[in-house]
Amino acid sequence: MDIKDRISSRRAELGLTLEEVGKAVGVSKSAVQKWESGEIANMRRDKIAKLAIALQCSPAYLMGWQDDPMNKTPLTRDFVERIINEALNGQEITHEMLDAILPIIRAVAKSFKHD
């Protein structure tokens, strides 16, 4: 399954409209439609990351690197740093900021754990 098919399928599974996905990602509904049709095949990394959040799956699933949409990414320091840098639009994060944020993220993740 191509990325276009995964986007369309996942959106349908979640009952989301093109507009809802577009709003969550920060693009127009026509951009989402173009992703689903394959008209736009090369997506920016930041859009793939936001799209994965909107579609409640991993970026690796969207890219076709894994088959399970709910496959979880380990909460490593590097992963958290990458996510924070993405949220800060490339602004450098200090070690102090990361040390302060990481326990908060772990606490939130623990509160959502359903084992």
BELSULVEN-V738638 format. One record per residue. N is the residue number from 1. RES is the residue in one letter. PSI is psi in degrees with one decimal (999 if undefined). NEAR is the number of other C-alpha atoms within 10 Angstrom. D_LAST is the distance of its C-alpha to the last C-alpha in whole Angstrom. Layout:
n=N res=RES psi=PSI near=NEAR d_last=D_LAST
n=N res=RES psi=PSI near=NEAR d_last=D_LAST
This chain:
n=1 res=M psi=131.5 near=10 d_last=30
n=2 res=D psi=167.2 near=12 d_last=32
n=3 res=I psi=-39.0 near=19 d_last=30
n=4 res=K psi=-39.9 near=20 d_last=32
n=5 res=D psi=-36.8 near=15 d_last=31
n=6 res=R psi=-39.3 near=19 d_last=27
n=7 res=I psi=-50.2 near=24 d_last=28
n=8 res=S psi=-45.9 near=18 d_last=30
n=9 res=S psi=-45.4 near=15 d_last=27
n=10 res=R psi=-41.2 near=18 d_last=24
n=11 res=R psi=-42.7 near=19 d_last=26
n=12 res=A psi=-41.2 near=13 d_last=27
n=13 res=E psi=-37.6 near=10 d_last=24
n=14 res=L psi=-6.7 near=11 d_last=23
n=15 res=G psi=33.2 near=10 d_last=26
n=16 res=L psi=147.5 near=14 d_last=27
n=17 res=T psi=164.3 near=13 d_last=31
n=18 res=L psi=-40.9 near=18 d_last=33
n=19 res=E psi=-42.0 near=16 d_last=34
n=20 res=E psi=-43.5 near=17 d_last=30
n=21 res=V psi=-44.9 near=23 d_last=29
n=22 res=G psi=-43.6 near=19 d_last=32
n=23 res=K psi=-42.4 near=14 d_last=32
n=24 res=A psi=-33.0 near=15 d_last=28
n=25 res=V psi=-21.9 near=21 d_last=30
n=26 res=G psi=31.2 near=13 d_last=33
n=27 res=V psi=172.1 near=14 d_last=35
n=28 res=S psi=162.5 near=16 d_last=37
n=29 res=K psi=-28.1 near=17 d_last=36
n=30 res=S psi=-31.0 near=12 d_last=39
n=31 res=A psi=-42.7 near=17 d_last=37
n=32 res=V psi=-42.3 near=25 d_last=34
n=33 res=Q psi=-39.3 near=19 d_last=36
n=34 res=K psi=-34.9 near=14 d_last=38
n=35 res=W psi=-43.8 near=19 d_last=35
n=36 res=E psi=-29.4 near=21 d_last=34
n=37 res=S psi=-14.2 near=15 d_last=38
n=38 res=G psi=1.9 near=14 d_last=38
n=39 res=E psi=-35.8 near=12 d_last=41
n=40 res=I psi=109.6 near=13 d_last=39
n=41 res=A psi=-30.7 near=13 d_last=37
n=42 res=N psi=105.9 near=10 d_last=37
n=43 res=M psi=147.1 near=10 d_last=34
n=44 res=R psi=148.4 near=8 d_last=34
n=45 res=R psi=-40.8 near=11 d_last=31
n=46 res=D psi=-32.5 near=14 d_last=30
n=47 res=K psi=-38.1 near=15 d_last=30
n=48 res=I psi=-42.5 near=18 d_last=28
n=49 res=A psi=-45.6 near=19 d_last=26
n=50 res=K psi=-36.5 near=19 d_last=26
n=51 res=L psi=-40.9 near=22 d_last=26
n=52 res=A psi=-39.6 near=21 d_last=23
n=53 res=I psi=-46.3 near=15 d_last=21
n=54 res=A psi=-36.0 near=19 d_last=23
n=55 res=L psi=7.6 near=25 d_last=22
n=56 res=Q psi=52.1 near=14 d_last=19
n=57 res=C psi=178.3 near=19 d_last=19
n=58 res=S psi=152.1 near=22 d_last=19
n=59 res=P psi=-34.9 near=22 d_last=23
n=60 res=A psi=-36.5 near=18 d_last=23
n=61 res=Y psi=-48.0 near=18 d_last=22
n=62 res=L psi=-39.4 near=25 d_last=25
n=63 res=M psi=-10.7 near=17 d_last=27
n=64 res=G psi=13.9 near=14 d_last=27
n=65 res=W psi=-15.3 near=10 d_last=25
n=66 res=Q psi=155.1 near=13 d_last=22
n=67 res=D psi=-19.9 near=13 d_last=22
n=68 res=D psi=114.5 near=13 d_last=18
n=69 res=P psi=-22.7 near=18 d_last=18
n=70 res=M psi=10.0 near=11 d_last=15
n=71 res=N psi=127.7 near=13 d_last=15
n=72 res=K psi=147.7 near=10 d_last=13
n=73 res=T psi=133.1 near=10 d_last=16
n=74 res=P psi=141.7 near=9 d_last=15
n=75 res=L psi=78.6 near=12 d_last=16
n=76 res=T psi=163.7 near=11 d_last=19
n=77 res=R psi=-43.4 near=12 d_last=22
n=78 res=D psi=-41.6 near=10 d_last=24
n=79 res=F psi=-46.6 near=12 d_last=22
n=80 res=V psi=-42.1 near=17 d_last=22
n=81 res=E psi=-40.7 near=20 d_last=26
n=82 res=R psi=-43.2 near=14 d_last=26
n=83 res=I psi=-43.3 near=15 d_last=24
n=84 res=I psi=-43.7 near=19 d_last=26
n=85 res=N psi=-38.9 near=14 d_last=30
n=86 res=E psi=-43.0 near=16 d_last=29
n=87 res=A psi=-30.7 near=11 d_last=29
n=88 res=L psi=11.7 near=11 d_last=32
n=89 res=N psi=43.2 near=10 d_last=34
n=90 res=G psi=-4.5 near=11 d_last=34
n=91 res=Q psi=137.3 near=10 d_last=35
n=92 res=E psi=141.1 near=12 d_last=35
n=93 res=I psi=136.3 near=13 d_last=32
n=94 res=T psi=161.0 near=10 d_last=33
n=95 res=H psi=-34.3 near=10 d_last=31
n=96 res=E psi=-42.3 near=8 d_last=31
n=97 res=M psi=-45.8 near=12 d_last=30
n=98 res=L psi=-42.2 near=14 d_last=27
n=99 res=D psi=-32.2 near=12 d_last=26
n=100 res=A psi=-35.5 near=11 d_last=26
n=101 res=I psi=-37.8 near=14 d_last=24
n=102 res=L psi=-45.8 near=17 d_last=21
n=103 res=P psi=-32.6 near=11 d_last=20
n=104 res=I psi=-45.0 near=11 d_last=20
n=105 res=I psi=-42.5 near=13 d_last=18
n=106 res=R psi=-40.1 near=14 d_last=15
n=107 res=A psi=-42.9 near=11 d_last=15
n=108 res=V psi=-46.0 near=11 d_last=15
n=109 res=A psi=-40.0 near=11 d_last=12
n=110 res=K psi=-35.9 near=10 d_last=10
n=111 res=S psi=-20.0 near=9 d_last=11
n=112 res=F psi=-1.4 near=9 d_last=9
n=113 res=K psi=132.3 near=8 d_last=6
n=114 res=H psi=51.4 near=5 d_last=4
n=115 res=D psi=999 near=3 d_last=0
